[in-house]
Structure formats: C-alpha cells, structure tokens
C-alpha cells in the first residue's frame, strides 16, 4: 500500500564530453605503459638464447662467410652497410634501425667466432657466438648463441614478448643458409 506512493527519482545520466574521452584515453594509455614497464622490470636484464641449423655446405665455406664481416651486407638482409673502423677487428653495422658498433672478441679457426656490441649508448648489448662443427656427411652444424642484455624495462618487455630474443639470430642463420642456396629451419633453444 505504501509502495505505490513512493516514487524513485530518475537515474542521473552521465554525459561523456570530448574532454572526458580524451582523459579516459590518456589514462588507459598511461596504465598500459605502466603495466609494460612493470612487467619489464620483473624480467631479467640478461638473456641467453641460441639457434642451430645444419647446412650442406663445407665448414670452411661457412667459416669464411661469417668471419668476413666486411661482406656481411651481401648476405644478411638486415644490414645495409658496414663502416670500417681504425682497428681491423672493429666495425659498425648499419641497418634501417641504426648503427651498431661491433668488435671481434674471440676467434678459433673454423670453430668459434665471437663478436661483441661495443656501443654503450644502445638500450641493448652482448655477444654473438658462432660455433661450427663438421658432420660426418660433410655438412656443417652452425649454432649461434646470443648472450645479451636489455637495459630499459620497456625494451625488455618488447624484446621478450613481441620481437623474441631469438628473432635476430634465427634470421641471421636463415640468411646464411640462403647465401649457400639452402633452405634450413633454425631450431631455437
């Protein structure tokens, strides 16, 4: 009996203005950015990944290709040029992403070739180790190991979840196989 007499006021309608949408968009973008940095902060700074391929090419030919760093742009399609530095063991790799200074860290004829990024201003760094081993059938097993680090947490996030730590070394191995006219599938470890 009293229910009929009590009237509820109409619900207030919120009207979203263009400014409201702008601030909401900014808040969402900031939250996503903070989430990316937060997750990146929890990831380790250092990583170790490797890829392995087997080529039907003699070990000496593979060795010649990976150690002739002056000719890398002829088969590594991610590089556009090489700039020689004064030291014969140092060079700059130039790609559409920028410049990366490199040096030979260690070399053991036809078995082991280690290069290091020397540019401290980059958000990443580390070494690539190329290990070659001859197989009984005359083919060559090539393992490329990246011992790397990523400084900035946001870059760590993207390196791990978007690009993948393996991507560059596996692409380099595919390019090496293509140089010899081979189709090889790198195995990421």
N, C-alpha and C positions, 0 to 999 in steps of 0.2 A: 503494500500500500504506500509506503514512503518512497519506494523505488521510482515510481512514476513522477514524483515531484522533483527529484534530484536530477539536474541536467549537468552533463560533463561539458567543460569548456572545450572548444575545438582545439585540436593539437596544433602547436605552432609549427609552421613550415619554415625550414631553413632555406634561405635562398643563397645559392653559390654564385658569388660575383666573380668576374675575371681575376681579381686580386686573390680571392680565396683559392682558385685553381692554381694560380701562379705559386703561392706559398705552399700549397699542398705538393705540387710538383717538385719544388725545391727541397722540401722536407723528405720526400721519397728518394730523390737522387742522393741527398746527403746521407740518408740511412743506408742506402745500398753501398755508397762509398765507404762509410764506417764499417759496414759488415765485411767488405772486401779487405780493408786494411786490418781489421780484427782477425779474420781467418788467416791472412798472410802472415801476421805476427806470430801465429801459433805454428806455422810451418817452419821446418829447419832452414837455416840460411844456406847450408851446404847440401849438395846432392851428388850422387854418383849413379850414372846410367851408362848402359852400353848397348851397342847394336853389332850384330855379326852377320856377315854374308860369306858365301862361298862363290868364288869366281873361277871360271875355267881358264884363267889366264895365269901364266907363269909368275912366280913370286917376284922375280927380278923386274918384270914389267910393271907390276903393281907398285913395287917399291919406287921405281923411277917416277911414276905418276904422282904419288903422294908426297915425295920429297922434293920435287921440282916446283916449289911454291911460286916461282915466277910464272909458271904456266897454269896455275890453278883456275883462273877465269876461263880457260879454254874448255874445261870440263865441269867445273862447279858452277851451275847456272845461277846460284845465289850471289856470285861475285861478279862485279862489272870491271874491276881493275885491281892491279897490285901496284903499290907505290914502294919503290926500293928505299931503304934507309942506309945510312953510312955503314953500319955493321952488316956484314954479309949474312948474318943469321937473324936479321930483323927486317920486318916489312909491315906495310899497312894493307889490310884487306878492305876494299871499298865495295859497298853494296848499296842497294836502294835504301837501306836502313841506316847507313852512315859508314863511319870509318872505325876499324878495329886494329890496333897495333898488336903485332904478334912477334914472337921470337922462338927459335928452336931451343928447347930445354934439354933434350937428350936425343941421341941418335945411335942406334946399333944396327949396322948394315943389314938390310933386308929382313929385319925382325921387329924393330921397335923405333917409333918416331913420335916424340912428344913435343907439342907446341903449347905455348902459354900466351894468354892475353896479357899485355903489359900496360894497357891504358887504365890507370886508376880512377879516371873520371867516369867510367861507364857504370851502369847500375848492376852489372854482372861481370864475372871473370872466371878464371880457372884454366884447366888444361884439357887438351885432347891427346889421348894416347892411341896411336895406331899400332896394333900388334898383328904381325903377319906370320903365318905358318904354312909351309908347303904340305900338301896332302899327297898320299902315295900315287894318285892318278894324275899328278901334275897340276892340279888346281891349287888355289890359294884360299885359305880361310883368313878373312880380314875382320878383326874385332876393333871397334872404335869405342874408347871409354872417355866419357866426359866427367871429370872431377870439377864441378863448378860450384859457384855460389851466386846468390842473388841478394843484393843489399836491401832494397826497399821492399817492405811488406806487400804493397800493392802489386809490384812486379812479381814477387814470389807467388802470389795467388794466380796471376795470369800465366806465369811460366808453368805452374803445376797443373792447373785445371783447364786452361784454354789452349795454350800452344803445346804443352807437353815437353818435359825435359828431353825426351828422345828425338824430338822432331828434327832438329838441325843435323845431328849426327846421322840419323837414318836417311835424310835427304842427301847428305854428302855421300853416303855409301851407294845410294841409288844412282847418283851422278857418276860415281866411279865405275859402277857396272856398265852404265850407258856408254862411257868413254871406250870401253872394250867391246861394245856391241852386244852386251849381255843383259838379260832380264833376270835380276836377282831380287829376292824378297828378304830384306833385312829382318833379323829376329831381334826384337828389343828384349833386353834383360833387365 
